[in-house]
């Protein structure tokens, strides 16, 4: 099975020195890629800038910087993927204008005008062919279940993994995680707090990338 995984943040440039980004470390996405390789899948990892070393055994590694670059790489790889796990924290907005020269500070207030980036997950949902498995992530601080289920439906996903950013042991920079998996069929399965490596293996098992789940337990 060819499995496409995204990881890390994107950086949206303001000038040659500055950019807008987020706190994603890439740890969850890289753990998913490692788990997919371990399971014997042909694994493609598309990663935004982070300090992690790609796992050994990848079929392909694509390093990108911006949301636009990630969109281009992901849509190309998704054409031939059997499953895609979209774990990257892609910027929702980018500066509307890029300054080719470094912006100099002065005594005035600087106002940034932002524009939307492409919704990569929604684009994949519209491209998805019968038999392809599409899994998204929802990192939330409020109304986690409501927001995750809305995203699951709007973006034509098969599963979504939701977690809280504001609780201990979770979030972008943590070495551990706990997620609740929601499926388009109405399933809800909680993966308890564990290392991101163990959580990654559980996600692949429950969603059917590796093997199916039975009831509310991981086989």
Secondary structure, DSSP 4 states (H G I P E B T S, - for coil): -EEEEEESB--EESBSS-EE-----SHHHHHHHHHHHHTT-EEEEEE-S-SPPPPTT-SEEEE--SHHHHHHHHHHHHTT-SEEEE--B--SEEESS-BSSPPPP-SSPP---EEEPP-HHHHHHHHPPTT-EEEEEEEESS-HHHHHHHHHHHTT-SEEEEEESSSTT-STT-SEEEEEEEETTS-EEEEEEEEHHHHHHHHHHHBTSSSB-BTTB--
